[in-house]
Amino acid sequence: MTLKRINREVADLQKEDLGQMALAPTEDNLHVWRGTIPGPEGSVYEGGVFNLEICLPADYPFSAPRVTFKTRIYHMNISETGSICIDILKTNWSPALSLFKVMLSISSLLTDPNPRTSVVLPNVAQQYTRNRRQHDTTAREWTALYAKPRATP
């Protein structure tokens, strides 16, 4: 079942308009995927490109994938190790969800963080609610430092 589902998702992705997003399995392992999400326009992450790793469990789609940011990001729902605190990857996972929908949800999280579920980085959530200007400045600095594509000579 898992391999059949993974192959269907690969085929479905070829039909989707991913926009600036990228999502594909690695060449040597269909259970490990790579993705990129551009910083949403108008957000503090605009101009950045964020790399993600998606690991599919042996019983996928019955268990949620493990998604981690490989690019550092200043976000209250994303830990320093790249773990993401979002309900669809935890308690609200459903086999009806696709990896593309997961990527869209993560992109949406960049625009609309959730201070109520920020058990990952409560100090960032506190800064977001109490000193939004400083939070946004720091998030933009981290985006420039870690997520801006480097010009090649």
C-alpha positions, 0 to 999 in steps of 0.5 A: 500500500505504501509504495502504491501511494507514494507512486500516486503522489509522485504522479499527482505532483506532475499534474499540480502547479507547485508555483515556486515550491518544489517537492520530490523524492530523493533519487535513491529512496522513495521514503525520503523527499526534499522540498523547498518553500519560498518565503510567502510574499508580504511575509517576514520570510519573503525572498527566502527559500526554505529547504525541508526534508520529508521522511515517510514512515513504513506505514505511510499514509496511515502515519504522518510524515516527519517533516523538518526544516533544513534551513534555519528559520526564526518562527515560533512553531519551528524548533531550532532543530527544524521540527514543526509544530503543526496539527496535521503532522501530529494529532490531526493527520489523515491518510486523505492528506497528501504531501502537497497539502502538507507543503501548502499548510507549512507555507501557510504557517509561515504567513500565519503562525500560531502563538497558542501552540508554540510549545516549541519556542515560547519566547519567540511566541511571546516576542511575537505577541508583545513586541511584534516589530522586534520579532519581525526584524529578527525574522527578516534578519534570519531570512537574509542570513540563512534563506536568501539564495546566494549569488553564484560568481 
